[in-house]
Amino acid sequence: MTASAYPPKVQRTLTPALLAVMCIALFGFGTFFLNYATLVSIGVEMGLTAVTAGTVLTLMMIAVVVVQPLAPILNNWLGPRLTFLIALTLQALGNFLGLLTHFPLFALISGSLIGGLGFGILVVIGTAAVPSTVAPERLGKALGYFGVTTSGATAIGAPSGLWLINIMSATGFRWLTFALVLLALPALLAIPRQHSLRSTAAQAVRQNQNGRMHWGGLMTVLLPVAIVLTTLGLLLAFGPAADNASPALYIVSMQLLAIAGRFLASSSLDRRSPITVMNAGLAITLVSLIFIALLPAGTALMIAMMVLGFGIGTVQASSLLLCFEQSGSTNRGSVAWNMTFDIGLGFAGLVGGFGFTYWGPAMTYIVCAIALTVAGLFFALSFLAAKTPESQETPTNPSTSTD
């Protein structure tokens, strides 16, 4: 931890370094989800089937996932400022390639893959950087602010993309996303050149004093997270199951409550067990998902979407801290959590393309609810039966793993 990360005496949450990371995340996440939400519709307009367009979406998410284990290596080798710069450059290049309208299929695939690589680096470095921008006892709130930023960018980006693609040309839309990435570049000046943003993880691995990777516990956490994120991806890319439901309106409502859920849950993690918080989030998500699968368009569906968003935000916040704890370091935890996040979003392309075509929207969401029930019970029973140290109170002397 360095003096540039936060003042040694007056410890605050919104430090310059945290604000810089939040700014980069705002534009990086926002432009990515502008593309994510519109990729299927753009592909269909090009003459592709929903299954093919969903496959392109999955290819983009594969690029996001594949590059993530390399992100900490780039950070250690080049430092955080250059690593963030590489991530933003790749995202901008991906959007720029989308302007090659004379080669539409090439533009769609290459732009999605290159932009996905940039986003994959960004999400890992951004998440791993947060714990070292504030004092350890303020980590929960800092993760809450970062979560609000990323969830807010998703909340703005996804429905805005669905709206903008209907009022702008594809070329104008690509120029807009290209310009938005460039707006994040000035924030790089507040990011240290060297490794002062490498996480000390004093609070993040507070329950894992030896800093070791607990594979069983990590997989138990990540399984329900993957299903929750697949469901989120389905809603972002395909919309609710009900007929005549305006996707943008329902997605905005869901994402606004996801922001609230993630911030409130993150703030509570400085005082409450992340296992308890995650169990609550899974229960809220499951119940609301069942209603979303069955309700027609209207006020009741809107409320169910909002409750679902709150549950998803709660799961995101608690599972991230659990990943830090189970992996023994914020670098490893960030890679594991973000890979699962993006695998879930990417898998949604295949699930949605297949499920909506052959099962129908309602049955697709019911299948997701069944899978989440099994994974949620496995999570709750595993941690209860194992009586792991992660369920104990916070130790007085937490470790400072920096791996």
N, C-alpha and C positions, 0 to 999 in steps of 0.2 A: 504494500500500500504506500502511496507517495502523497506528498503534500498537494500535488496538483489534482488529486482525485477529490479530496474534500478537506476543509479547514480542520486543523488538529484540535482546536478548542470548541469553536462554534460549529457543531455538527448539524448539517442540514440535509434534507433529502434531495431537493432540486439543485444539485451542484451543476457547475458549467459542463462537466464531462457527461453527466446523466442527460442534461438538456440536449447536448450535441448528439448523443446516441438516439434519443427520442426523435430528434428532427430527421436524422437519416432514416430511422425506421418509418416515420410518417410517410415520407415520399417514396421510399423503397417498397414498403408494403402496399401503399395506396396504388401505385402504378401497376404492381404485380396483379392485384386483385381486379383492377380495371380490365386487364387482359384475361384473367382467369374466368371472370363472369361472362365475357363476351366471346371466348374462343369457340364454344360450341355453336353459337348462333352465327358467327362469321363463317365457320366451316360449312354449316348447312346452307348458308347463302351462296357459297361457292359451288354447291351441288353435291356435297358430301352427305352421307347418311348420318343419323345421330350416333350410331355405333362408331363410324369412322372418325367423326369429329371428337367423340369422347375418347377415342384411342389417342388422338393427337394431344388432347389434354393430359392423358396419362403419361405420354412420352415427355411432356414438359415437366411433370412432377417427378418422373424418373431422373431427369437431369438435376432437378433440385435436390433429390435425395442422394444421388451418387456422389456429388461434389462435397457434401457436408463433412465427411470424415477428413477431408483435406483442408478444411477451413482453419482448424487450430494450427496445422503445420504452417500454413501461410502466415498466420498471425505471429507465430514464434520466429519465423524466418525474416519477414518483412516489417513487422510491427503493425499495430492496429490501424494507423492512418492509411498506410498503403493498401492494407487488406480491404478496408472499407472502400477505398478508391477503386480497386479492382472490381469489387462487387457492383458498385454503381455504374462503372464503365460497361460491364457486361450487360447490365439491365438496359442501359441506354442503347447499346449496340443492337440488342434484341429488338427493341422498339423501332430502331432505324431500319433494320432489315425488313420490317413489315411494310415499309414504303415501296418495296420492289413489286409494284402492282403488275408488271409485265410477267412476273413469275409467281403467281399467287400461292400455289401449293408449296413451292420452295420457300417463299417468304414466311408462310404460316409455320412450317415445320422448323426451319433454321432459326427464325426469330424466337419461337417458343423455347427451343433447346438452349440457345445462348442466354436468353433472358432468365431461364430457369437456373442455369449455372450461377449467374450473378445473385439471384435471390437466395439460392442455397447457401452461398457464402455469407450473405448478409444476415440471414436469420440466426446462424450459429454464432457469429462474432458479436452481433448485437445482444443476444441473450446472455452469452458468457461474460460480456463486458459489464453488465449491470451491477453485480455484487461488488466490484471494485470501485464503483463511482460514489459509494456512500459508506457511512459507518456500518459495521456489521449489524447493530441493533436496529438499523433502519432499512434492512434488506427487504422485508415484507412490503413496506410501503413503496420502496423503489421499484420492486417488481410490479406492484400495482400500477404505478405511473407508466411504466414501460408497457404493461399489458393494456392499459387504456389506450396508449398510442397505437399499438399494433392492431388491437380490436377496432379502434376508431378508424384506422386507415382501411381496414376491411369493410367496416360498416359504410364508409363513404365510397370506397372504391367499387365494391361489387354492384350495388344498386345504381351508382352513377354511371358505371359502364353500360348497364342495361338500358339506361335512359339516353345516354349520349350516342350510343350506336344507332339509335332510331332517329336522331336529329342531325347527325354529322355524317360526312362521307368517311369511308374507311381510311383514306389518306389523312384527312383532318384529325381523325381519332388517333392515328399513330403519331402524328406530329405533336399532339397534346401530351401523350404519354412520354414521348421522348423529352419534351421540355420539362415535365414535372420531375423527372429523375435529375435533371441538371440543377433544379432548385435545392437539392440536398447537398451539393458540393461545398458551399461555404461553411457548413457545419464541420467539415473535416478539419478546419483550422483549430477547433477546440479539442480535437482528439490528439493525444500525445503521439510523437513519432515512434517512440520505443514501446516497451512492453509494460508501461505503467498501468494499463487497463487489464492486465492478466489477473484473473480472479484469485483472491486469497481464500475465498469461500469459507471464512470463519463462521458465518451464520448459516450458509447454505448446506454445509456438511456437518452441522452441529451435532447430528445424531450418529455420525459415522466417524469416530475419532481416529481410526486407523487409515482412513482414506481409501479403503479397498472397494473394489467393484463387487456388488452383490447381484449377480446375474439373475437369480431366481426372483428376488424382490423387484428388480428393475423390470423384468418381463411381465410380472404380475401387475405392475402399475401401468405399463405401456399398452397392454392388450385392450382394456376398456377405452383408453384414450384413442387408440386407432379407430375403434368403432364409432366413437363420438365424433371424431374428425371426418370420418367417411360420411356420416349423416350430415354434418355441416357442409361438406363439399357438395352433396346431393342437393341440398336446399339452395346453395349459392349458384350452382350451375344449371339446375333443372326446375327449381321452384317447388312450392308445396304440392301436395297430391290433389287438392280440390280443384275442380273445374272452375274456369273464369276467375281464378285468384291472381291478382296483379303481383308478379314476383317481386318487383322492386319495392313495393310498399311493405310487403310482409318481411322481406329481408332487412330493410331498414329498421323495422320494429324489433326484429330478433337481435340484430347486431347492437342496437342501442342498449338493450338489456344485457347483452354479453359484456359490454364495456363495464356496466355497473356491477355485474356479477364478478368479473375478474378483479376489479379494483377492491371491492368490499372483501372478497375472499382473500386476496393477497394481503390486505391490511390486517385481517384477522389472523394470518399465519404467524405474526409476531407473538401471538398469545395462545393460539389453539393448535392442536395436532393437525397436520395436513391430512392424515388418514381420515379423521372425523369429517373434515371439510370436504374431502373428495367423496366420501360415502354419501354425504348430503347432496353434492352436485350430481352424482350418478343417479340418485333416486329422482331428483327433480327432472333431469334430462329424460329419463325413461318414461315417467308418467306423461310428461308433455308430448313426447314423441308419439305415444299411442293416440292421444287426442288429435295430433296433427294428421295422422294417417286416416282418421275416420271423420273428422269434421268437414262440413262444407265451407265454402268461402263466406266470410262474415266476421262479426265482432269476436265470436268465440274462438275462431281460428287465429285471429290476430292476438288474442290474449295467450293462447297456447304457444304461439311462436315467440312471444315475449318471454314467457316462463322458460321455454326451451333455451332461449338465448342466455338467460340468467344462469341456468344449469350448466351450459357449455362453458361460460366464463368461469364459473366456480371450479369445474373440472380442470380447465387449463391452468388456473393459478395454483391449485393444490398439487396437481401432478408434476408441474415443473419443479417445485421445491422437493417433492419426493424423488424425482429423478436426480437432482443434485445430491440428495442424501444417499440414495442407493448406489450411485456411481462413485461417490467419494470425491468428486471434483466438479466444478461448474463447467469446465471444458467438456468432459465426458458426458455430463448430464445434459448440457445444451445440445450436443450432437445427437444423443439418443432421443431426446424429446422432440427436437425439430425434425429429425428423420421420420419419427412416428407421425408427427403432425402432417408432414408433406406426403408420406405414404398414404395416409388416410384420405387426404384431399385428392391425390392422384388416383387411388383406387375407386373413388367416387365416380370418375369418368367411365370406368368399365361397368361398375355396378348400375349406374344410372342408364347408360346406353343399353345394357342388356335387360335390366329390371323393368325400366319404363316401357321397353318395346315388347317384352314377352310376359311379364307379370302384371304390369300396370303400376301406376305410382303408389296407390294405397298399399298394395301387397309388398312392394319394395321397402316401404318404411316400416311395415310390420315385421318383415324379416330382420331389418336393422334393430328393431326393438327386442326381438327374441335373442339376437346375438349379444346385445348389450346386457340383457338380463343375466345370461350365462356368465359373461365376462365380469359383470359387476359383483355377482355372488362369489365368483372365484377370488376376486380381489378382497372382498370383505372377509371371507372365511379364511383365506390364506394368512392375512396379517393378524387376524384374531387367534388362529391356531398356533402360529409360529411364535407369538409374543415377542416380536422383534424389538431390538432397542429403539427402533424408529417410533414406537408407540409410547416410549417413556418420556418423562419430562426432559426439557433441554438441560444438558450438563453445564456445570459451572464453567468449565474450561474447554471450549470447543476447539477443534483442530483447525489448522490453516493449510490444508492441502492446496497446492498450486498447480497440480498436474493438468 
